[in-house]
């Protein structure tokens, strides 16, 4: 990402139409053909990402830099996980690929800007107190946000079944939850020093979902 770009970009391309049969299959069988194969891999990938984040934390304390290999490794996890989430949450009919690499035709765009240098005091602050000043306040809000999404997702489900469309305002609301989560994850995993804002809107020159 360019230096002037947002520290975290999360977008999902709005689908003009969604297949009613597809969304029904996801609701009742998605846990079998998506949740099991992708979920098993992501459990181990997520554990490895946590270890990689700790290694990056040590590297930042020593060198002030987040090793590029570790950054790309963690970025891959967030891409993969976001694609699976978008698919299971009815936001796309495109089955998620078994990779964390960039995919040109993916409807899910997840990018984190790697900084040239990272603040060592900031890394220490996040390591010891990030749960207090970031995880708790954001987590409480995101808990209620997720509860609201459970209602709007049900409305969206019936809209797709009967009309073949995900209401665009509900779609933006759902994308906003994942965007907020992604900013918090990126911050707490030391991938950015920019504290996540208390909103779900795109930042700077980030593109709003149409």
C-alpha positions in Angstrom: 0.0 0.0 0.0 1.1 3.5 -0.7 2.2 5.7 2.2 -0.8 8.0 1.8 -3.3 5.2 1.9 -5.5 4.3 4.9 -3.7 2.1 7.5 -6.5 -0.5 7.2 -8.8 -1.0 4.2 -11.8 -3.3 4.4 -14.4 -3.4 1.6 -16.7 -6.0 0.1 -18.0 -5.4 -3.4 -21.8 -5.0 -3.4 -23.5 -7.8 -5.4 -26.3 -6.6 -7.6 -28.0 -10.0 -7.3 -27.6 -13.0 -5.1 -28.9 -16.5 -5.8 -31.8 -17.5 -3.4 -30.9 -21.2 -3.6 -27.3 -20.4 -2.8 -28.1 -18.4 0.4 -30.4 -21.2 1.6 -27.6 -23.8 1.1 -25.3 -21.6 3.1 -27.7 -21.2 5.9 -28.3 -24.9 6.4 -25.2 -26.6 4.9 -22.6 -23.9 5.0 -21.1 -25.3 8.2 -20.4 -28.5 6.3 -18.9 -27.4 3.0 -17.4 -24.1 4.3 -17.1 -24.1 8.0 -15.4 -27.5 8.3 -12.7 -27.4 5.6 -11.9 -23.7 6.0 -12.5 -23.6 9.7 -10.0 -26.4 10.5 -7.3 -24.7 8.4 -8.1 -21.2 9.9 -7.9 -22.6 13.5 -4.3 -23.6 13.0 -3.5 -20.6 10.8 -4.9 -18.3 13.5 -2.7 -19.9 16.1 0.3 -19.5 13.9 -0.7 -15.8 13.4 -0.8 -15.3 17.1 2.7 -16.7 17.4 3.9 -14.6 14.5 2.4 -11.5 16.1 4.4 -12.2 19.3 7.6 -12.6 17.2 6.8 -9.4 15.4 6.4 -7.7 18.8 9.9 -8.7 19.8 11.3 -7.6 16.4 9.7 -4.2 16.9 11.3 -3.8 20.3 14.7 -4.6 18.9 14.6 -3.1 15.4 11.5 -0.8 15.3 10.3 -2.8 12.3 7.6 -5.4 11.6 9.4 -8.1 9.6 7.9 -8.2 6.1 7.6 -12.0 6.0 5.6 -12.0 9.3 3.5 -9.1 8.1 2.6 -10.9 4.9 1.9 -14.1 6.8 -0.6 -12.4 9.1 -2.1 -10.4 6.2 -2.8 -13.7 4.5 -4.8 -14.9 7.6 -6.9 -11.8 7.6 -7.7 -12.1 3.9 -8.6 -15.7 4.1 -10.8 -15.3 7.2 -12.5 -12.2 5.8 -13.4 -14.0 2.6 -15.0 -16.9 4.5 -16.9 -14.5 6.8 -18.3 -12.5 3.8 -19.4 -15.7 2.1 -21.1 -17.2 5.2 -22.8 -13.9 6.0 -24.5 -13.8 2.6 -22.5 -10.9 1.2 -21.2 -12.8 -1.8 -21.9 -16.0 -3.7 -18.2 -16.5 -4.6 -16.9 -19.4 -2.7 -13.7 -18.4 -0.7 -10.5 -19.7 -2.1 -8.2 -21.9 0.0 -5.5 -19.2 0.1 -4.5 -16.0 1.9 -2.8 -14.6 -1.2 -4.3 -11.7 -3.1 -7.0 -12.8 -5.6 -7.7 -10.3 -8.4 -11.4 -11.1 -8.8 -12.2 -11.5 -5.1 -15.1 -9.3 -3.9 -13.4 -8.9 -0.5 -10.6 -6.3 -0.3 -8.5 -6.4 2.8 -5.3 -4.4 3.0 -3.1 -3.2 5.9 -0.4 -0.6 5.3 3.0 -1.8 6.6 4.8 1.1 8.3 8.4 1.9 7.7 9.0 2.1 11.4 6.9 1.2 14.5 7.0 2.8 17.9 8.6 0.7 20.5 6.9 2.3 23.5 3.6 2.0 21.6 4.2 -1.7 21.1 4.9 -2.2 24.8 1.8 -0.2 25.7 -0.4 -2.4 23.4 1.2 -5.6 24.8 0.5 -4.8 28.4 -2.5 -2.6 28.3 -4.1 -3.0 24.9 -6.8 -5.1 26.5 -7.7 -2.2 28.8 -7.8 0.8 26.5 -8.6 -0.9 23.1 -10.1 -4.4 23.5 -12.6 -3.6 26.3 -14.1 -0.3 24.9 -14.2 -1.5 21.3 -15.2 -5.0 22.3 -18.2 -3.9 24.3 -19.5 -1.8 21.4 -18.8 -4.6 18.9 -20.7 -7.0 21.0 -23.9 -5.0 20.6 -23.1 -4.3 17.0 -22.9 -8.1 16.4 -26.2 -8.6 18.1 -27.8 -6.0 15.8 -26.2 -7.7 12.8 -27.9 -11.0 13.8 -31.2 -9.2 13.3 -30.3 -7.4 10.1 -28.8 -10.6 8.6 -32.1 -12.4 9.1 -33.9 -9.6 7.2 -31.3 -9.7 4.5 -31.7 -13.5 4.2 -35.4 -13.2 3.5 -34.8 -10.3 1.1 -32.3 -12.4 -0.9 -34.7 -15.4 -0.9 -37.6 -13.4 -2.2 -36.0 -10.6 -4.2 -32.4 -11.9 -4.9 -30.9 -8.8 -3.3 -29.2 -7.8 -0.1 -30.6 -4.4 0.9 -27.8 -2.0 0.3 -28.0 -0.1 3.7 -28.0 -3.4 5.6 -25.1 -4.5 3.5 -23.1 -1.4 4.4 -24.0 -2.0 8.0 -22.7 -5.5 7.9 -19.5 -4.5 6.1 -19.0 -1.9 8.8 -18.9 -4.5 11.5 -16.1 -6.4 9.8 -14.2 -3.2 9.0 -14.3 -2.1 12.6 -13.2 -5.6 13.7 -10.4 -5.6 11.2 -9.0 -2.2 12.4 -9.0 -3.5 16.0 -7.3 -6.7 15.0 -4.7 -4.9 13.0 -4.0 -2.6 15.9 -3.7 -5.3 18.6 -1.6 -7.5 16.4 1.0 -4.6 16.1 0.4 -4.2 12.4 -0.5 -0.6 12.7 0.2 2.1 15.4 -3.0 4.0 14.5 -5.6 3.6 17.2 -8.9 2.3 15.6 -11.6 4.9 15.4 -15.0 4.4 17.1 -16.9 4.1 13.9 -17.4 1.8 10.9 -16.9 4.3 8.1 -14.1 4.2 5.5 -11.1 6.4 6.3 -9.2 9.0 4.2 -9.3 7.9 0.5 -10.9 4.5 1.3 -13.8 3.7 -1.0 -17.3 3.4 0.4 -19.2 0.3 -0.6 -21.4 1.5 -3.5 
